[in-house]
Amino acid sequence: MPWRVTSGVADIFCLHPKARAFGPDGQALPLGRIEPVIAPGPAALSSVFLTAPEMSFRVGGEGFPEGGIGWFETLTGGSTGTPRRILRRQSSWTASFAINAKLFNIAPGASVAAMGDLIHSLALYAGVEALHLGGYFHHLHRLSPKGILRALAERQITHLYATPAQLRLLAGQGASASIRHLIIGGGAMDAGLAHTLRTAFPSARITGFYGAAETSFITLSDATTPEGAAGKPYPGVTLHLRDPDPQGIGEIWVESPYLAAGYAGTQGSGRWEDGRVTAGEWGRLLPSGDLVILGRGSRRIRIADQSLFPEEVETFLLSQPGIRQAALLPQPDAARGQVPIAILQGQGQDQPLCQAIRDHFGPLAVPRRILWWAGDWPMLPSGKTDFAALAGALE
């Protein structure tokens, strides 16, 4: 079966003639095989780029998606539950490839790496984008933090796509001078992590992006972004806050060329209406035009007649000295409905942390208790915190 090679950006995924792919061990991956089904694992990466225009594919599952030519399915991160299958046109990703080629200087010969499992959007996106634009993609999956840093140095990686949770695992393990662009998505980046990354990647321009599997890119942030904000809209994106309250807080709806078409199978928290999509997250806009993300509606902790977005408190906790990982989870309470419980990894003392939360957010956000996690922090294949596993520790 023929497969298409292109040296430019197209409306379908294409293999650039200069593209190369490498697995965790540094061995080149074959890019001459045609497989319609992508299963987990680095070798399966090759099947993304060999599809002829008439083919479509489904990530991590059997058969073909609905839609036919130029369609594909991927998965959500699953941080708040079972991963959902997302249906997309390939053009919804290739449209942003052209933008990122300019924003991040991803040109033929660039060495791009990602650490997550390819069945989830962030790592898959990084790989497809790199090979579509003629880069060398390195899939650094299931390596130790020291192994990842060694690979970054030995392979002279220039661009790294990663989540904040993945990067916290690298903190204190060493530095990498080859990275020119660090592209961070899949969670909030606190000031403490940003400082650590500037030390670990001294030559890198650090860009954070806010987005979701349902929407792709929504905002971009950099060193000029106000603390606590997710940045200004990504090129081509229009933001809408639905039914804002007196404080300007509303549900975030997105209009752009990068939107998914919908869920394929089990429905998730996202909703599609009139060419706009929401992933179920809430926020507000600053006068500067920067978006502040408060959190996902499905994670809200309802205390008496008030709501608490745990993501705000988690980001604050991660900015405190000695805290490497943080999660705020609800626990049933007979009097108040729910109360927050904090699970932390690192070093610190309960009382000063609770006082800092009280001073910053008020008494509503103070955890009823703090648990210190001693083992490996539970992570999903997407590189995000596994909140379900942490919640199991409370039972």
C-alpha positions as CSV (number, residue, x, y, z in Angstrom):
1,M,0.0,0.0,0.0
2,P,1.4,3.4,-0.9
3,W,2.2,6.0,1.8
4,R,2.6,9.7,1.4
5,V,5.8,11.6,1.9
6,T,5.7,15.4,2.1
7,S,8.1,18.2,2.9
8,G,5.4,20.6,3.9
9,V,2.4,20.9,6.2
10,A,-0.7,19.0,4.9
11,D,-4.2,18.3,6.2
12,I,-3.3,14.7,6.9
13,F,-0.4,13.1,8.9
14,C,2.5,12.7,6.6
15,L,6.1,11.4,7.0
16,H,8.6,14.1,6.1
17,P,11.5,12.6,4.1
18,K,14.0,13.8,6.8
19,A,12.0,12.4,9.7
20,R,13.5,9.7,12.0
21,A,12.2,8.0,15.2
22,F,14.0,6.4,18.1
23,G,12.9,4.3,21.0
24,P,13.9,4.5,24.7
25,D,17.1,2.5,24.0
26,G,18.2,4.8,21.2
27,Q,17.6,2.3,18.5
28,A,15.9,3.6,15.3
29,L,12.3,2.7,14.8
30,P,11.1,1.4,11.4
31,L,9.1,3.9,9.5
32,G,8.3,1.8,6.5
33,R,5.6,-0.4,8.0
34,I,1.8,0.2,7.5
35,E,-0.4,-0.8,10.4
36,P,-3.9,0.6,10.9
37,V,-4.0,0.0,14.6
38,I,-1.7,1.6,17.1
39,A,-1.1,-0.4,20.3
40,P,0.9,0.8,23.3
41,G,4.6,0.8,23.0
42,P,7.3,2.7,21.1
43,A,7.5,0.4,18.1
44,A,3.9,1.2,17.3
45,L,4.8,4.8,16.7
46,S,5.8,4.0,13.2
47,S,2.2,3.2,12.1
48,V,1.1,6.8,12.6
49,F,3.1,8.2,9.8
50,L,2.7,5.6,7.1
51,T,-1.0,5.9,6.5
52,A,-2.1,6.7,3.0
53,P,-4.6,9.5,2.7
54,E,-7.5,7.1,2.5
55,M,-6.6,5.5,5.8
56,S,-7.6,6.3,9.4
57,F,-6.5,4.8,12.7
58,R,-7.5,4.2,16.3
59,V,-4.9,4.6,19.0
60,G,-4.7,1.7,21.5
61,G,-7.7,-0.1,20.1
62,E,-8.9,-2.4,17.3
63,G,-10.7,-1.4,14.1
64,F,-11.1,1.9,12.5
65,P,-12.8,5.1,13.7
66,E,-15.9,6.6,12.2
67,G,-15.3,9.3,9.6
68,G,-13.0,7.5,7.2
69,I,-10.3,9.5,5.4
70,G,-8.2,11.7,7.5
71,W,-9.8,10.8,10.9
72,F,-8.2,9.2,14.0
73,E,-8.9,8.5,17.6
74,T,-6.8,9.1,20.7
75,L,-7.3,9.1,24.5
76,T,-7.8,11.6,27.2
77,G,-5.3,11.7,30.1
78,G,-7.6,10.0,32.5
79,S,-6.5,12.1,35.5
80,T,-10.1,12.3,36.9
81,G,-11.3,8.8,35.8
82,T,-11.3,6.3,33.0
83,P,-9.6,7.7,29.8
84,R,-12.2,8.6,27.1
85,R,-11.7,8.0,23.4
86,I,-11.5,11.2,21.4
87,L,-12.4,11.5,17.7
88,R,-10.5,14.0,15.6
89,R,-9.8,15.0,12.1
90,Q,-6.1,14.8,11.4
91,S,-6.3,18.5,10.2
92,S,-7.2,19.6,13.7
93,W,-3.6,18.7,14.7
94,T,-1.8,19.6,11.5
95,A,-3.2,23.1,11.7
96,S,-1.2,23.6,15.0
97,F,1.9,21.9,13.5
98,A,2.3,25.0,11.3
99,I,2.0,27.3,14.2
100,N,4.4,25.4,16.4
101,A,7.0,25.1,13.7
102,K,7.3,28.9,13.9
103,L,6.7,29.3,17.7
104,F,9.2,26.7,18.7
105,N,11.5,26.5,15.6
106,I,10.7,22.9,15.0
107,A,12.5,22.5,11.7
108,P,13.9,19.5,9.8
109,G,16.6,18.0,12.0
110,A,15.3,19.2,15.3
111,S,15.5,16.5,18.0
112,V,12.2,16.3,19.9
113,A,11.5,14.0,22.9
114,A,8.5,13.1,25.0
115,M,8.2,10.7,28.0
116,G,4.6,9.6,28.2
117,D,2.8,6.6,26.7
118,L,1.9,7.1,23.0
119,I,-1.6,6.0,23.5
120,H,-2.3,9.4,25.2
121,S,-2.5,12.8,23.5
122,L,0.6,14.7,24.6
123,A,3.3,12.2,23.7
124,L,1.5,11.1,20.5
125,Y,1.1,14.8,19.5
126,A,4.8,15.5,20.0
127,G,5.8,12.5,17.9
128,V,3.4,13.1,15.1
129,E,4.3,16.8,15.0
130,A,8.1,16.1,15.0
131,L,8.0,13.6,12.1
132,H,5.5,15.6,10.1
133,L,7.8,18.6,10.3
134,G,11.0,16.6,9.6
135,G,12.4,16.2,13.1
136,Y,13.9,13.3,14.9
137,F,11.5,12.0,17.5
138,H,12.9,10.3,20.7
139,H,10.4,8.3,22.8
140,L,11.9,8.3,26.3
141,H,9.2,6.1,27.8
142,R,9.7,4.1,31.0
143,L,13.2,5.3,31.6
144,S,14.4,6.4,35.1
145,P,14.8,10.1,35.7
146,K,18.6,9.7,35.5
147,G,18.1,7.7,32.3
148,I,16.0,10.4,30.8
149,L,18.6,13.1,31.5
150,R,21.4,10.9,30.2
151,A,19.4,10.4,27.0
152,L,18.7,14.1,26.6
153,A,22.4,14.8,26.8
154,E,23.7,11.9,24.7
155,R,21.2,12.5,21.9
156,Q,21.4,16.3,22.1
157,I,17.7,16.7,22.4
158,T,16.6,20.2,21.4
159,H,12.9,20.1,22.2
160,L,11.1,18.4,25.1
161,Y,7.4,18.0,25.6
162,A,6.5,17.1,29.2
163,T,4.0,17.4,32.0
164,P,4.8,19.2,35.2
165,A,4.5,15.9,37.1
166,Q,7.1,14.3,34.8
167,L,9.4,17.3,35.2
168,R,9.2,17.2,39.0
169,L,10.6,13.7,38.9
170,L,13.6,15.1,37.0
171,A,14.1,17.9,39.6
172,G,17.5,17.6,41.3
173,Q,18.7,14.8,39.1
174,G,21.0,16.9,37.0
175,A,21.0,19.4,34.1
176,S,20.7,19.3,30.3
177,A,22.2,22.1,28.3
178,S,21.1,20.9,24.9
179,I,17.4,21.7,25.4
180,R,16.4,24.9,23.5
181,H,12.6,24.7,24.0
182,L,10.8,23.1,26.9
183,I,7.1,22.8,26.1
184,I,5.0,22.0,29.2
185,G,1.3,20.9,29.3
186,G,-1.0,18.7,31.2
187,G,-1.0,20.6,34.5
188,A,-0.2,23.9,36.3
189,M,3.4,25.0,36.6
190,D,4.1,26.7,39.9
191,A,6.8,29.3,40.5
192,G,9.0,26.8,42.3
193,L,9.0,24.4,39.4
194,A,9.7,27.2,37.0
195,H,12.8,28.2,39.0
196,T,14.0,24.6,39.2
197,L,13.6,24.2,35.4
198,R,15.6,27.3,34.6
199,T,18.5,25.8,36.6
200,A,18.1,22.3,35.1
201,F,17.6,23.5,31.5
202,P,19.8,26.7,31.4
203,S,19.6,27.1,27.6
204,A,15.9,26.5,27.2
205,R,13.0,28.8,26.5
206,I,10.2,27.6,28.7
207,T,6.7,27.7,27.3
208,G,3.7,26.4,29.1
209,F,0.4,25.6,27.4
210,Y,-3.1,25.0,28.7
211,G,-5.3,22.7,26.8
212,A,-7.2,19.4,26.8
213,A,-7.6,16.3,24.7
214,E,-11.0,17.8,23.6
215,T,-9.6,21.2,22.6
216,S,-5.9,20.9,21.9
217,F,-4.1,24.2,22.6
218,I,-6.0,27.0,24.4
219,T,-3.4,29.3,25.9
220,L,0.4,29.8,26.0
221,S,2.4,31.2,28.9
222,D,6.0,32.3,29.3
223,A,8.2,34.4,31.6
224,T,6.1,37.5,31.1
225,T,2.8,35.8,32.2
226,P,1.4,37.0,35.5
227,E,1.9,34.5,38.3
228,G,-1.0,32.1,38.6
229,A,-2.2,32.7,35.1
230,A,-2.2,30.2,32.2
231,G,-1.3,32.8,29.6
232,K,-3.0,34.4,26.6
233,P,-4.9,32.6,23.8
234,Y,-2.9,30.4,21.5
235,P,-3.0,31.7,17.9
236,G,-6.4,31.1,16.3
237,V,-8.2,30.5,19.6
238,T,-11.1,32.6,20.9
239,L,-12.1,32.2,24.5
240,H,-15.6,32.5,26.0
241,L,-16.6,32.4,29.7
242,R,-20.1,31.2,30.0
243,D,-22.4,32.6,32.6
244,P,-19.7,34.4,34.7
245,D,-20.5,35.2,38.3
246,P,-19.9,38.6,39.9
247,Q,-16.2,37.7,40.3
248,G,-15.9,37.0,36.5
249,I,-15.6,33.2,37.1
250,G,-17.3,31.1,34.4
251,E,-17.0,27.9,32.4
252,I,-14.3,28.0,29.8
253,W,-15.5,27.5,26.2
254,V,-13.1,27.4,23.3
255,E,-13.5,28.2,19.6
256,S,-10.6,27.3,17.3
257,P,-9.5,25.2,14.3
258,Y,-7.9,22.6,16.7
259,L,-11.0,21.2,18.3
260,A,-11.9,17.5,18.5
261,A,-15.1,16.3,16.8
262,G,-16.4,14.6,20.0
263,Y,-16.1,11.4,22.0
264,A,-16.0,8.0,20.4
265,G,-17.9,5.8,22.8
266,T,-18.2,6.6,26.5
267,Q,-18.9,10.3,27.1
268,G,-16.7,12.5,29.3
269,S,-17.0,15.9,30.9
270,G,-16.5,17.8,27.6
271,R,-19.4,19.3,25.7
272,W,-19.8,20.5,22.1
273,E,-22.2,23.3,21.1
274,D,-22.3,25.6,18.1
275,G,-18.7,25.1,17.1
276,R,-17.4,25.6,20.6
277,V,-16.1,23.1,23.1
278,T,-15.7,23.0,26.9
279,A,-13.6,20.4,28.8
280,G,-15.6,21.3,31.9
281,E,-13.0,23.7,33.4
282,W,-13.6,27.0,35.1
283,G,-11.7,30.2,35.1
284,R,-11.6,34.0,34.7
285,L,-9.8,36.5,32.5
286,L,-7.4,39.2,33.8
287,P,-7.5,42.7,32.4
288,S,-4.3,41.8,30.6
289,G,-6.2,39.1,28.7
290,D,-4.5,36.3,30.5
291,L,-6.6,33.3,31.5
292,V,-6.6,32.1,35.1
293,I,-7.6,28.4,35.5
294,L,-9.5,27.6,38.7
295,G,-10.0,23.9,37.9
296,R,-12.2,21.2,36.5
297,G,-15.8,21.2,37.6
298,S,-15.8,17.5,38.2
299,R,-13.0,17.9,40.8
300,R,-14.7,20.6,42.8
301,I,-14.9,19.9,46.5
302,R,-18.3,21.0,47.9
303,I,-18.0,22.2,51.5
304,A,-21.3,23.2,53.0
305,D,-22.8,25.6,50.4
306,Q,-19.4,26.6,48.9
307,S,-17.1,25.2,46.3
308,L,-13.3,24.7,46.4
309,F,-11.2,24.1,43.3
310,P,-8.4,21.8,44.5
311,E,-6.1,22.6,41.6
312,E,-5.5,26.1,43.1
313,V,-4.5,24.7,46.4
314,E,-2.3,22.0,44.8
315,T,-0.4,24.6,42.8
316,F,0.1,26.7,45.9
317,L,1.4,23.7,47.9
318,L,3.8,22.9,45.1
319,S,5.3,26.3,45.5
320,Q,6.2,25.7,49.1
321,P,9.8,24.6,50.0
322,G,10.3,20.9,50.1
323,I,7.0,19.8,48.5
324,R,7.5,17.7,45.3
325,Q,4.0,16.4,44.7
326,A,0.6,17.4,46.0
327,A,-3.0,16.4,45.7
328,L,-6.2,17.7,47.4
329,L,-9.0,15.2,47.6
330,P,-12.5,15.3,49.0
331,Q,-13.6,13.2,52.0
332,P,-17.2,12.8,53.1
333,D,-18.2,14.7,56.2
334,A,-21.5,14.5,58.0
335,A,-21.7,18.1,58.9
336,R,-20.3,19.8,55.8
337,G,-20.8,17.3,53.0
338,Q,-17.2,17.2,52.1
339,V,-13.8,18.3,53.5
340,P,-10.4,18.5,51.8
341,I,-7.6,16.0,52.6
342,A,-4.1,16.7,51.4
343,I,-1.7,14.0,50.2
344,L,1.9,15.3,49.8
345,Q,5.3,14.0,48.9
346,G,8.4,15.7,50.1
347,Q,9.4,17.4,53.3
348,G,7.4,19.8,55.4
349,Q,5.4,20.3,58.6
350,D,1.7,20.1,58.8
351,Q,1.0,23.2,60.9
352,P,3.0,25.7,58.9
353,L,1.5,24.4,55.6
354,C,-2.0,24.6,56.9
355,Q,-1.4,28.1,58.2
356,A,0.0,29.1,54.8
357,I,-3.1,27.8,53.1
358,R,-5.4,29.6,55.6
359,D,-3.5,32.9,55.0
360,H,-3.7,32.5,51.2
361,F,-7.2,31.0,50.6
362,G,-9.0,31.3,53.9
363,P,-10.3,28.6,56.3
364,L,-12.4,26.8,53.7
365,A,-9.3,25.4,51.9
366,V,-7.4,24.1,55.0
367,P,-7.1,20.3,54.8
368,R,-8.8,18.3,57.6
369,R,-5.6,16.3,57.6
370,I,-2.3,15.8,55.7
371,L,-1.0,12.4,54.6
372,W,2.6,12.1,53.5
373,W,3.2,9.7,50.6
374,A,6.3,7.6,51.1
375,G,6.5,5.5,47.9
376,D,6.5,6.3,44.2
377,W,4.0,9.0,43.3
378,P,1.1,7.4,41.4
379,M,1.3,8.4,37.7
380,L,-0.9,7.7,34.8
381,P,0.6,6.7,31.4
382,S,-0.3,10.2,30.2
383,G,2.2,11.6,32.7
384,K,-0.4,13.1,35.1
385,T,-1.1,12.3,38.7
386,D,-3.4,9.3,39.3
387,F,-6.0,10.8,41.6
388,A,-8.0,7.5,41.7
389,A,-5.0,5.7,43.1
390,L,-4.5,8.4,45.7
391,A,-8.2,8.3,46.6
392,G,-7.9,4.6,47.2
393,A,-5.4,5.3,50.0
394,L,-8.0,7.3,51.8
395,E,-10.5,4.4,51.9
